[in-house]
Structure formats: C-alpha cells, structure tokens
C-alpha cells in the first residue's frame, strides 16, 4: 500500500460497533487465557513472538484465536478496563473471541467490534498502519490507512 490513501474493505460483522486505532497484527494466534494481562493489556505469553507488547487501544488483526474457552472472560475484562483492543479483525471465525466481545457489550456496555474478512483482503490488512471499523448489524466496512 503506497501513500496515505484510505482503502475500504467489506467485512462480516460478528460483534457490532465502531472503532479506530493503530493496527496491531498478531504474528501468531494468542490465547487470551494466560496470554494477556487484562489489567495492563500486555501480552504475557512468554513464548509468543510479540510477548510484552500492549494491545490497549489497537485494532487487533489476527488470523484466528487459540483456545481456552476461559479466554472470553479475560478479553471481556480487558475491554471493560480499557486495556483490551479497540476492535478485532479476524480471518477465521473464533467463538471464544466473539463471545468475549459480546460479553463486554452485554455486561459492561463497552463495545469492541469484531469482524471477519475475506482471505483476498488479508495482504492489505497485515500492512495497515491504522484501521477504522464501522460494523453494523450484519455488514461492516474497514478503512485501511
């Protein structure tokens, strides 16, 4: 991607909402249970290549999640505290991630939109500096900058 031209990408909404922030592309899947400190937003999995990075306020770009079902509660708590991602873009559906964001909306009234993108759009997303998510009830648009 050259220059600062905005590139729109269509997506499927898994959890509605809007967000904007710097993109954070995970190099490997992350388990939120044992892999993320909900009080700080830090990746604490010492074997993850991005260990010690902070997710707070970023739009997380991840191919897929990585178990444990308890990860939903960790993600929801991080979103509640403002230490979680501002939004999540996934290549593969992940119920644990989706449920965590849904819990944050239902229990805490804090939104972290989650969207699913097509494989053809993945190369553009992994080079993004900043992402804006506008996720309606079914369809979403990502703006890549």
Secondary structure, DSSP 8 states (H G I E B T S, - for coil): --TT--EEEEEEEEE-EEEEEEEEE-SS---STTTEETTTTEE--TTSTTTT-B-TTSEEEES-----TTHHHHHHHHHHHT-S-SEEEESS--HHHHHHHHHHHHHH----EEEE--GGGHHHHTT-SEEEEEE-SSEEEEEE-
